[in-house]
Amino acid sequence: MIRINDDWIIDVDEHNYILKRDMHTDRIRKDGKVEHVYTIKGYFSSPDKALKSFGEEIIRDRLKASEMGLPEAVQAIRECIGEWTQTVRKIMSEESV
């Protein structure tokens, strides 16, 4: 599992990179085990495609949060791209250490 930030992870299995949103809650399964709850946002063939989708998700979340005019929407998109870029740069700089 790759933790992007407090709210997002990329889970990895034999075939996919799975973008998931952390719901910050646990649930008890029928067998009594406790599991953390995630919402799956998509299955991808590479980590870069999953990261790109993460960027699209944060833009989508911001735009659907409230009604706004085109100038405000463009500004919100720019801010989201900046947030995404900072997140990816932080991940990359941690990798190079």
GROMACS elastic network, one bead per residue, 0.5 to 0.9 nm:
[ bonds ]
;  ai    aj funct       b0    kb
    1     9     6  0.68098   500
    1    10     6  0.58011   500
    1    12     6  0.58546   500
    1    13     6  0.89641   500
    2     8     6  0.88056   500
    2     9     6  0.54897   500
    2    11     6  0.61911   500
    2    12     6  0.79142   500
    3     6     6  0.74829   500
    3     7     6  0.85070   500
    3     8     6  0.64203   500
    3    10     6  0.64422   500
    3    11     6  0.84415   500
    4     7     6  0.76560   500
    4     8     6  0.54232   500
    4     9     6  0.52266   500
    4    10     6  0.71635   500
    4    51     6  0.86207   500
    4    54     6  0.89813   500
    4    87     6  0.74447   500
    4    88     6  0.82922   500
    4    91     6  0.77474   500
    5     8     6  0.54847   500
    5     9     6  0.70965   500
    5    87     6  0.78013   500
    6     9     6  0.82395   500
    6    22     6  0.74866   500
    6    24     6  0.89081   500
    7    20     6  0.85667   500
    7    21     6  0.57336   500
    7    23     6  0.73556   500
    7    24     6  0.78637   500
    8    19     6  0.73650   500
    8    20     6  0.58461   500
    8    22     6  0.55889   500
    8    38     6  0.88575   500
    8    54     6  0.79298   500
    9    18     6  0.81019   500
    9    19     6  0.60624   500
    9    20     6  0.53665   500
    9    21     6  0.64789   500
    9    22     6  0.71285   500
    9    38     6  0.89146   500
   10    17     6  0.61523   500
   10    18     6  0.52879   500
   10    20     6  0.61021   500
   10    21     6  0.88258   500
   10    47     6  0.78090   500
   10    50     6  0.71645   500
   10    51     6  0.82191   500
   11    16     6  0.81808   500
   11    17     6  0.57814   500
   11    19     6  0.64780   500
   11    20     6  0.71814   500
   12    15     6  0.78244   500
   12    16     6  0.59570   500
   12    18     6  0.61393   500
   12    19     6  0.89668   500
   12    47     6  0.89937   500
   13    16     6  0.55159   500
   13    17     6  0.67163   500
   13    18     6  0.80158   500
   14    17     6  0.87565   500
   15    44     6  0.87389   500
   15    45     6  0.73748   500
   16    43     6  0.58980   500
   16    44     6  0.55191   500
   16    45     6  0.54431   500
   16    46     6  0.72835   500
   16    47     6  0.88225   500
   17    42     6  0.83549   500
   17    43     6  0.57870   500
   17    44     6  0.50182   500
   17    45     6  0.61550   500
   17    46     6  0.61404   500
   17    47     6  0.60522   500
   17    49     6  0.85715   500
   17    50     6  0.65468   500
   18    40     6  0.69953   500
   18    41     6  0.74451   500
   18    42     6  0.57708   500
   18    44     6  0.61982   500
   18    45     6  0.88813   500
   18    47     6  0.87202   500
   18    50     6  0.70092   500
   19    39     6  0.85413   500
   19    40     6  0.60578   500
   19    41     6  0.53963   500
   19    42     6  0.54018   500
   19    43     6  0.65313   500
   19    44     6  0.78407   500
   19    50     6  0.59269   500
   19    51     6  0.80272   500
   19    53     6  0.78252   500
   19    54     6  0.71993   500
   20    38     6  0.58306   500
   20    39     6  0.53487   500
   20    41     6  0.54695   500
   20    42     6  0.73977   500
   20    54     6  0.89670   500
   21    24     6  0.89541   500
   21    37     6  0.87091   500
   21    38     6  0.53908   500
   21    39     6  0.50879   500
   21    40     6  0.65071   500
   21    41     6  0.70765   500
   22    25     6  0.80052   500
   22    36     6  0.82250   500
   22    37     6  0.65800   500
   22    39     6  0.66908   500
   23    26     6  0.83992   500
   23    36     6  0.81024   500
   23    37     6  0.56729   500
   23    38     6  0.54012   500
   23    39     6  0.69406   500
   24    36     6  0.74975   500
   24    37     6  0.68919   500
   24    38     6  0.79465   500
   25    35     6  0.87225   500
   25    36     6  0.60633   500
   25    37     6  0.57178   500
   25    38     6  0.84197   500
   26    34     6  0.65058   500
   26    35     6  0.54983   500
   26    37     6  0.54984   500
   27    33     6  0.83743   500
   27    34     6  0.56384   500
   27    35     6  0.55633   500
   27    36     6  0.64417   500
   27    37     6  0.68189   500
   28    31     6  0.79252   500
   28    32     6  0.57473   500
   28    33     6  0.56565   500
   28    35     6  0.63720   500
   28    36     6  0.89002   500
   29    32     6  0.52475   500
   29    33     6  0.54067   500
   29    34     6  0.61518   500
   29    35     6  0.70914   500
   30    33     6  0.74572   500
   31    34     6  0.89143   500
   40    43     6  0.81295   500
   41    53     6  0.85356   500
   41    54     6  0.86996   500
   41    57     6  0.84705   500
   42    50     6  0.77524   500
   42    53     6  0.80707   500
   43    50     6  0.75322   500
   44    47     6  0.72479   500
   44    48     6  0.87496   500
   44    49     6  0.61258   500
   44    50     6  0.57299   500
   44    53     6  0.89532   500
   45    48     6  0.87474   500
   45    49     6  0.70663   500
   45    50     6  0.80161   500
   46    49     6  0.54203   500
   46    50     6  0.65635   500
   46    51     6  0.88860   500
   47    50     6  0.50185   500
   47    51     6  0.61687   500
   47    52     6  0.85941   500
   48    51     6  0.50115   500
   48    52     6  0.61131   500
   48    53     6  0.85886   500
   49    52     6  0.50282   500
   49    53     6  0.62258   500
   49    54     6  0.86316   500
   50    53     6  0.50809   500
   50    54     6  0.62416   500
   50    55     6  0.88373   500
   51    55     6  0.64578   500
   51    56     6  0.88010   500
   51    84     6  0.87733   500
   51    88     6  0.82179   500
   52    55     6  0.51491   500
   52    56     6  0.64684   500
   52    57     6  0.87549   500
   52    84     6  0.88630   500
   53    57     6  0.61017   500
   53    58     6  0.87362   500
   54    57     6  0.50235   500
   54    58     6  0.63984   500
   54    59     6  0.87606   500
   54    84     6  0.80351   500
   55    58     6  0.53702   500
   55    59     6  0.64254   500
   55    60     6  0.86936   500
   55    80     6  0.73771   500
   55    81     6  0.69133   500
   55    83     6  0.85578   500
   55    84     6  0.56862   500
   55    85     6  0.86678   500
   56    59     6  0.51567   500
   56    60     6  0.60948   500
   56    61     6  0.85961   500
   56    80     6  0.87570   500
   56    81     6  0.88091   500
   57    61     6  0.60179   500
   57    62     6  0.85599   500
   58    61     6  0.50809   500
   58    62     6  0.62197   500
   58    63     6  0.86867   500
   58    77     6  0.89772   500
   58    80     6  0.64126   500
   58    81     6  0.86279   500
   58    83     6  0.88188   500
   58    84     6  0.80688   500
   59    62     6  0.52281   500
   59    63     6  0.62339   500
   59    64     6  0.86758   500
   59    76     6  0.75503   500
   59    77     6  0.58659   500
   59    78     6  0.89358   500
   59    79     6  0.87322   500
   59    80     6  0.56483   500
   59    81     6  0.76635   500
   60    63     6  0.52098   500
   60    64     6  0.61039   500
   60    65     6  0.85185   500
   60    77     6  0.88449   500
   61    64     6  0.54137   500
   61    65     6  0.61630   500
   62    65     6  0.53113   500
   62    66     6  0.76561   500
   62    73     6  0.87729   500
   62    76     6  0.69603   500
   62    77     6  0.80106   500
   62    80     6  0.78552   500
   63    66     6  0.64465   500
   63    67     6  0.75746   500
   63    68     6  0.79177   500
   63    73     6  0.67139   500
   63    76     6  0.73396   500
   63    77     6  0.80021   500
   64    67     6  0.73289   500
   67    73     6  0.89262   500
   68    71     6  0.80823   500
   68    72     6  0.58568   500
   68    73     6  0.61621   500
   69    72     6  0.53746   500
   69    73     6  0.61412   500
   69    74     6  0.87029   500
   70    74     6  0.61017   500
   70    75     6  0.85787   500
   71    74     6  0.51675   500
   71    75     6  0.62735   500
   71    76     6  0.86482   500
   72    75     6  0.50469   500
   72    76     6  0.60900   500
   72    77     6  0.85919   500
   73    77     6  0.61279   500
   73    78     6  0.85962   500
   74    77     6  0.50942   500
   74    78     6  0.62452   500
   74    79     6  0.86848   500
   75    78     6  0.50608   500
   75    79     6  0.62113   500
   75    80     6  0.86448   500
   76    79     6  0.50680   500
   76    80     6  0.61787   500
   76    81     6  0.86181   500
   77    80     6  0.50715   500
   77    81     6  0.61374   500
   77    82     6  0.85463   500
   78    81     6  0.51125   500
   78    82     6  0.61707   500
   78    83     6  0.86450   500
   79    82     6  0.50014   500
   79    83     6  0.61887   500
   79    84     6  0.86163   500
   80    84     6  0.60736   500
   80    85     6  0.84631   500
   81    84     6  0.50012   500
   81    85     6  0.60045   500
   81    86     6  0.85480   500
   82    85     6  0.50472   500
   82    86     6  0.61390   500
   82    87     6  0.85642   500
   83    86     6  0.52034   500
   83    87     6  0.61892   500
   83    88     6  0.86886   500
   84    87     6  0.51226   500
   84    88     6  0.62092   500
   84    89     6  0.85524   500
   85    88     6  0.52057   500
   85    89     6  0.60278   500
   85    90     6  0.84920   500
   86    89     6  0.50529   500
   86    90     6  0.60024   500
   86    91     6  0.85480   500
   87    90     6  0.51519   500
   87    91     6  0.62663   500
   87    92     6  0.86475   500
   88    91     6  0.50675   500
   88    92     6  0.61041   500
   88    93     6  0.85736   500
   89    93     6  0.59808   500
   89    94     6  0.84587   500
   90    93     6  0.51578   500
   90    94     6  0.61296   500
   90    95     6  0.85667   500
   91    94     6  0.52175   500
   91    95     6  0.62726   500
   91    96     6  0.89193   500
   92    95     6  0.50221   500
   92    96     6  0.64371   500
   93    96     6  0.51966   500
   93    97     6  0.65776   500
   94    97     6  0.53898   500
